[in-house]
Amino acid sequence: MDYGLLETPVRQLSGGEQRRLSLLRAIAVEPDYLIMDEVTSGLDLISADAVLTLVENFVKLSDSSCIFITHSRKDAMRIANRIIIMQEGRIAEQGYLIDQLSNQKGQG
């Protein structure tokens, strides 16, 4: 992240910059867990990738757990090691990423 952004008023930051700044603030307190709801919605691909990279690094480098709520299977597969898929307010599928990938290979 560009340190010059620290001097920029929040209202002048782009949506992606604001989202990353919010995540950095949440991560800075070293939480035991982090709940993120649609953290990439409304972002362009470059900003979404930057946010996901920040989340990936946080999960890999900390002892924290993360609940990542998204409509994007691609984003979920990138971030999560365990996935729960809900449909109409109920759990439709759940499992660990390695199991889901194995099942997909068997179907392909």
C-alpha positions as a printed NumPy array, in Angstrom:
array([[  0.   ,   0.   ,   0.   ],
       [  1.25 ,   3.461,  -0.848],
       [  2.15 ,   5.234,   2.422],
       [  1.161,   8.534,   0.804],
       [ -2.418,   7.366,   1.208],
       [ -2.081,   7.844,   4.961],
       [ -2.105,  11.603,   4.374],
       [ -5.089,  11.456,   1.991],
       [ -8.581,  12.183,   3.339],
       [-10.695,   9.006,   3.206],
       [-13.322,  10.594,   0.944],
       [-10.623,  11.089,  -1.716],
       [ -9.631,   7.391,  -1.779],
       [-11.009,   4.969,  -4.336],
       [-13.387,   2.211,  -3.269],
       [-10.595,  -0.358,  -3.352],
       [ -8.264,   1.863,  -1.329],
       [-10.995,   2.46 ,   1.245],
       [-11.68 ,  -1.281,   1.479],
       [ -7.976,  -2.094,   1.957],
       [ -7.642,   0.637,   4.585],
       [-10.649,  -0.759,   6.481],
       [ -9.132,  -4.248,   6.383],
       [ -5.764,  -2.943,   7.568],
       [ -7.464,  -1.234,  10.513],
       [ -9.271,  -4.469,  11.417],
       [ -6.108,  -6.55 ,  11.063],
       [ -3.953,  -4.099,  13.034],
       [ -5.616,  -5.077,  16.317],
       [ -4.633,  -8.726,  15.693],
       [ -8.118, -10.199,  16.139],
       [ -8.734, -13.856,  16.996],
       [-11.175, -13.956,  14.11 ],
       [-12.292, -11.695,  11.302],
       [-15.72 , -11.719,   9.657],
       [-15.826, -10.324,   6.134],
       [-19.11 ,  -9.963,   4.264],
       [-18.856,  -9.41 ,   0.509],
       [-15.494,  -7.697,   0.938],
       [-14.875,  -7.562,  -2.838],
       [-18.362,  -6.619,  -4.033],
       [-18.482,  -3.513,  -6.165],
       [-14.721,  -3.449,  -6.75 ],
       [-12.95 ,  -3.607, -10.092],
       [-10.794,  -6.687, -10.72 ],
       [ -7.509,  -5.023,  -9.746],
       [ -8.9  ,  -3.67 ,  -6.457],
       [-10.625,  -6.983,  -5.675],
       [ -7.354,  -8.836,  -6.271],
       [ -5.493,  -6.443,  -3.954],
       [ -8.096,  -6.947,  -1.217],
       [ -7.984, -10.748,  -1.627],
       [ -4.185, -10.716,  -1.504],
       [ -4.341,  -8.754,   1.752],
       [ -6.809, -11.283,   3.192],
       [ -4.683, -14.238,   1.99 ],
       [ -1.563, -12.822,   3.623],
       [ -3.408, -12.122,   6.856],
       [ -4.769, -15.676,   7.052],
       [ -1.377, -17.235,   6.23 ],
       [  0.676, -15.098,   8.61 ],
       [ -1.598, -14.984,  11.643],
       [ -3.218, -17.405,  14.03 ],
       [ -6.567, -15.791,  13.307],
       [ -9.593, -17.452,  11.793],
       [-11.62 , -15.83 ,   9.064],
       [-15.256, -16.115,   8.059],
       [-15.401, -15.011,   4.439],
       [-18.942, -14.456,   3.146],
       [-19.212, -14.178,  -0.625],
       [-21.309, -15.059,  -3.653],
       [-18.129, -15.811,  -5.594],
       [-17.035, -19.461,  -5.543],
       [-13.751, -18.373,  -7.117],
       [-13.006, -15.966,  -4.262],
       [-14.048, -18.556,  -1.674],
       [-11.771, -21.191,  -3.208],
       [ -8.898, -18.707,  -3.214],
       [ -9.248, -17.778,   0.467],
       [-10.801, -20.694,   2.321],
       [ -9.64 , -24.101,   3.406],
       [-13.158, -25.054,   4.531],
       [-16.239, -24.052,   2.558],
       [-19.926, -24.028,   3.47 ],
       [-22.347, -23.391,   0.606],
       [-25.782, -22.132,   1.558],
       [-28.933, -22.089,  -0.538],
       [-32.215, -20.568,   0.601],
       [-30.858, -20.045,   4.119],
       [-29.768, -23.658,   4.604],
       [-26.449, -25.462,   4.312],
       [-26.438, -27.213,   0.94 ],
       [-22.806, -28.394,   0.908],
       [-19.819, -28.234,   3.192],
       [-16.336, -29.588,   3.291],
       [-12.668, -28.893,   3.214],
       [-11.224, -27.397,   0.05 ],
       [ -9.054, -30.423,  -0.668],
       [-12.156, -32.669,  -0.605],
       [-14.061, -30.334,  -2.908],
       [-11.199, -30.2  ,  -5.404],
       [-10.888, -34.01 ,  -5.344],
       [-14.613, -34.36 ,  -6.054],
       [-14.397, -31.915,  -8.963],
       [-11.49 , -33.826, -10.511],
       [-13.467, -37.062, -10.263],
       [-16.41 , -35.451, -12.061],
       [-14.3  , -33.871, -14.818]])
